[in-house]
Amino acid sequence: MNKNPYEVLGVARDASDADIKKAYHKLVLKYHPDKNPGDKEAEEKFKEVNNAFDILKDPQKRAAYDRFGDAAFAGGNASGANPFGAGGNPFGNGAFHFNMGGGAGMEDILREAMRGFGFDGFGGATSRGESRRAGRDLLDEVVIDLKDAYFGKTHTVKFSSEVQCEKCHGFGTADGKQAPTCKRCGGTGYVQTSRGFFAMETPCPECNGLGHKIDKKCSECDGAGTVRKNRTLEVNIPAGVEDGTRLRLAGQGEAGQNGAPAGDFFLDVHIRPDKKFERQGSDLIIKVDVPFTTLALGGEIEIETIDDKKLSVKVPAGTQIGEKLRVRGHGMPGRRAGSFGDLYIDINMKVPTKLTEKQKKLLNEFAGTKQEKKGWF
């Protein structure tokens, strides 16, 4: 029995396509064989995650599961195989349990069931095998410093994945040329069969749904068109990147079989909290201890920006603790080219711990003045 795909991916039944894909990428990264070598449990989880995603990413399959549950894919139907098994009987072995309530006719129920398997129920396929043979997307993540996010950087990713076989150019043939079109299905990968009063399309038994037939397979990839190799990718992380950004490299995922499109590569970028600067959008905030005398009388302080520049900032007389001084254009790079956020100086007071006798006397005299008692600060 197939496990509940929603539970496998940890999403709600009304989850959006984006939420489903995000959950899939997170789990497939966690349980990928490359990260869990020799771990049988992780390998099984990896298969479950892929099987669940195969169901929920397809609107027809998802609709069939929502209506019929596990029975919709009895016999491994989530993979796109003949939904009626070897016997071809759509009602055999109790695979379907139809609920005739709600005014639904048998024709409507059968049509919906067939759509769940990729058929329209009355002649004509609603999906093709090509999308199922496309290469898988790959996902990785990186944690960078705030300064790296300011300047941008190039991140090197090393991993292994399926790549196009160089010997056969991805065709899977011994001569490296595209395999001839299957004569039985005419290259569609499907043949039409009749089941009682309705017709359906099933994967062509001659070419196994590929649409072409390989007589002599490539000795390097055994006809798959792909081989597993170690790879290195250079990913450009742009200046001003925000925490949680997902970067996409189109076509850099796993290669598709027999010339099908490759998947994409995704990199999730996370930013490590900085000890000096707090980020708010494209603005930065820095806490600075300022002497009491400078706050009271006014003056200048020197600060260091995130790009290692020294700035002299004027502090107006009477500046209060907790006020923020704004320095334009010294925040993070903005989304528009050449734009920058601002730097805010969060004012704190530096209280001296060692005073001379003269300093103590002056402060005591000041504390006794009428102006001080009225509360200048």
N, C-alpha and C positions, 0 to 999 in steps of 0.2 A: 504494500500500500504506500502511495506517495505521501510524504509528510505535508502538512498544511503549509503552503508556500508563504502565506502571510506571517506565520509564526517563525518559519525558517529565516526570513529576512528581517523579522522584528518590526513589521509595519502594520498599520491598521487596514481594515478592509476598504476604507475609502481613501487610502493613500494615493497621492498624485503620482504620475509617471516619474516626475523629478525625484520625489521622495524614495520611490522604489529603486531607481537607478543609483541614488546616493547610498542607500543601505546596501545594495549589491556590491558597489565598488569598495565599501568599507570592509565587508565580510570576505570578499574574494581576496583582498590584500592580506587579511588576517590569516586565512587558511591556505594561502597559495603554497603548493608543494615546494617551491624554491625557498620559502621561509620556514618550512617545516619538513625538512628532509627525513624520510623514514618514519614519519608520524602517521600511522594508519588512521587514527581518529580524525586528524586534521584533513587527511585526504578524503575521508568519507564526508566530512562537513563541507569541503570544497565542492564535492559532487552535488550535495544537497542544495547548496547555495545556487549553483549554476542551473540545476533543474528547476528550482523555485523561480529564478529570474526568467528562465525560458518560458514559463507559464504566464507570469505576470506582465512581462514586457509586451506580450501579444494580446491585443484587445479581444480577439475571438477566443483564444484559449482562456483568458482571464474570465470572460463572460461565461464560458462553459463550466469552469471550476466554481464560480459563484453560484451557478444554478444547480449543478449536479454533484459538486464536491469531488471526493476521491474517485467516485465511479466514472467521472468524465474521462479519466486517464488510466483506467484499468488496463493492465497489460503493457504499460510503458508508453502511453500515447502522447505524453508531453514531448517526446523526441520527434514526433512527426511520422511515426511508423503507421502502418495500416491500423486504423482504430478498431477494427473488428477482429483482429487476430488472424491466425492462419485459416480458420474455418470460414471467415467472411460473414458470419451471422451477426447482425447488429443487435440481436436480442439474446444472444447466447450467454450462458454462465451468469446470468443476472447482472450483467455489466451496467445496465441502465435501470433506473427506477423512475418512471414517469409519474408526475403529479398532474392529474387531469383537472384540478380545480382552477378557479380564476377565469374560466371561459376559454382557455387555450385549446386549440384543436390539435389533433395528432400531427397534422402537416406542419403547424407552427413549431411544435416541440421538436420534431425531427430536424427541421431546418436549423433551429438554434443549436441543437446538438452537433450537427455537421459543421456548422461554423466554428464551433469550439475546436474542431480538429483541422481547420484550415479549408473546409469545403463549404460551398453555398447550399448543399443539400439537394440541388436539382440541376446539376450539370455546371461545371466551372469551378475552378479553385479560387479561393480568396487569398491565398498566400503561396509563395513558391519556395523551393528548397534553397535558392541562392542566398537569401538572407540568413538562413541557418548555417551556411558554410562560411559566411564572412568571418574574418579574424576577430578574436576577442579584444575588447578594450583592456588596457592595463592601467593600473593606478599605483602611484607611490606618493610619499609625503616627505617634507623636509621642514626642519625648524631652523630659522635664521635669526640673527641679531637685528635689532631695530636699525642699527647703522647700515647693515647690509640692505635692509628695506629702503633706506634713504638713497643709497648710491645705486642699488641694483647689483646683481651678480650673476655669474654663470654657474649653474649647479650641474655636477656630473653624476649621472645615474648609471650604475652597472647592474645588469640583470641578465637572465637567460629567457628566451622566448622562441616561439615558432617563427621562422623567417622563410622567405621564398627560396626554394631549392635552386641553386645556381646551375646545376647540371641540366635540369629540364626546363628552366625558366618558369617554374611554377605550374607547368601543365601536367606533370606527373607521368609523362610519356618517356619511353626509352630514347626516342629521337629528338626530344626537346621541342616538338611541335604540338600545336593544339590537337587534341584528340578529335576524331571525326564525330559528327553529330549522330546520335543514336537514331537508327532507322525506325524503330518501333514507336517512339514518342515524338519524333521529329525535332528533338532538342528541347522540348518543354520540360522533360523530367517526369511527366505524368501521363497516365493513360486513363481513359474513361471506362467505367464499368457500370453495370446495372445491378441494382439491388431491389427487386420487387417493383414498386411503382415510382421509384426515384433513381436518378443516376448520380454518380459521384466520380471524382478523379482520385486515383491512388498513385503512389510513386511507381514509376515504371520498373518492372522486375528485371528488365534487360540491362538497364544502366544504373539501377538502384537510385533513381531520382536525380542523377547528375546531369542528364541531358546529353551526355556524350559517353562513349565507351572506349576505355583504354585496353587495347589488345596486349601491348607489351609495356609493363610498368618500368618507371625509372628505378635503377638499382640503388640510387642514393636515398630516395624518399619513399620508395615502394608505392608510388602512384599518388601519394598524398599531395605532392606539390610543395610541401614544407618540410623543413628540418629544424631541430632545436639547436640554437647557438647562443654563445655569450655575446652580449651587446653592450655598447656604451653610448649614451645619449647626452648631449650638451643642451641643457635647458636654460634659456635666457629668462631670468627673473627680473622684471622691469622695475625701475626706480619708482618708489611710492607705492609698491604693492601692499595690499592690506591683509591683515590676518584672516585666514580662511579662504583666500583666493584659490581658485582651481584653474590651473593653466592647462591648455589643450594643445597637443601636437598631433595634427591630423595625419592619419595614415602611418603612425609610428607604433601602433599596437602590434598584436600578433598577425602574421600573414594569413590571408584566407586560403582555403584549399582549392586547388585546381584553378588558380587565377582569380578567385573571388576577392573582393576588396579587403584590404587590411583594416584592422580596428584602429582606434586612436589611443594615444598615451596621455594620461592625465597626471598632473603633479599638484598635490594639495600643499599650499604654503602656510606655515604657521610661524608667528613671530614671538620670540622669547621676550618676556617683560624686561625693560631696561631699568637699571639702577638709578639713573639720573632723570630720565625723561618719561613723562606719561603722554601717551598719544590719544588724541580725540579727533578722529577723522584725519584731516590733513594738518591739524594744529598740534603743537607740542606744548607741554607745561613743565616747567622746571622750578623746584623749590629753592629759594636762595635765602640764606641767613644774612641780614643786613644789620650793621651796628645801630644802636639806639640813637646815637648822635646824628648819623646820616639820615635816619627817618625823621628826626625832629628838625634838623637844620637844612636838610637837602644835601645833595652831592651826587657822586657818580660811583657806580659799582662795575666791576668787570666780570663778565660771564663767558663761558665757553659753549659754543653752539654744537649741534650734533655733527656738523661737518668740520669740527676742530678749529673753528675760527674764534678769535678773541673779539668780544664786543664790549664797548664802553656804553653803559646805559645810565641815563640821567634819572635820579630819584627825586621827585618833588618834595619840598619841605612839608612836613606833616603827614607823610604817607603812613597809612595804618597797616597793622598786621592783618594779613588775609587779603589785602588788595592785590590785584594783578596788573602788572605793567605789560603793555603789548608792544612787541617788536615785529613789525610787518615783514613778511617774506622770508622768515628764518624757520619755518616749520617744515613739514614733509612735502615732497613733490606732489602736486595735484594731478587730477585726471587730464586736464588740458595741458598740452605741451608747453613747457616753460613757466607754468604756474606753480606757486608754492603757498602753503598755509602760513600761519603766523606762530610766533613763539610767545608764550605768556610766562611772565616771571611771577611766581606765587611768593609774595613777600612774607618772610618770617623774621623774627627779631633775634639777633645774636646778643645774648646777655653775658657780660663779662663776669668771670668767676674770681678774678684776682684784681683788687683795687688798691691803689696807694692811699695813704692817709689823706692826702690833698683831694683826691678824687672823691673819697667818701664824704669829706667835709662839704665839697661843692654840691654833691647830690643831696645831702641832708639840708643844705640851705635852700636848694631848689624845691625839695619836697615840702618845705614849710611856707612857700610863697602862696599867695592867694590864687594865682593863676593855676598852679598845680592842683590846689584843693578843688578848684572848679572842674578840673578834669580835662586838660588839654588833649589827652590821648584816650 
